[in-house]
Amino acid sequence: MLWIEGRPMVLIENVLSEFTTPSEVLRCIHIGLLCVQQRPEDRPDMLSVVLMLRGDSALPEPKQPGFFTGRNLPVVESAGSRHDSSSINEVSITQLDGR
């Protein structure tokens, strides 16, 4: 993840530099990461988000997001087919049919 690697500025398009400062953009990215943390109780409420956006509140370090596309994930085999898993999140869906 670019944030963990210390390279969040890679996300920013050059055109944004005309309208905002890098610190404002980094603050928005940071707050966005806080809002998508895996555990809902770790996410800030809206009042906290507003205070963070205004710069009136300290920003804690974000934890693991609720969704995360990892690199070098294992190959998953199912029903005779192989595919690379694009996420660490797995889901099983069961469809019930009536008699």
C-alpha positions, 0 to 999 in steps of 0.5 A: 500500500502506498501509504505504508510505503511512504509514497502517498503522493503517487496517488495525486494527479499533477493538475491538483498541485495548482489548486491545493497544497500537498499537505491538504491532499495528504490530510484528505487521504489520511482521513479517507483511510481512517474512514474505511478501517476494517472494524467500524468502531475504529472509524471516526464519526462524522463530527470527528471527520469534520474536525479533522478536515478543518485541522482541529483534530489530530489524526491517528494512524490508520489501521488495516482497511476493510478491503485490501487488495494485496500483492503476491496472494496465493493461487486459489483452486476451486472446481477444477479451475485455478485463478489468482486471488485478487483480494484477501477477502473471501466469500461463499455464496449459497443459493437455496432452491425450493423443492 
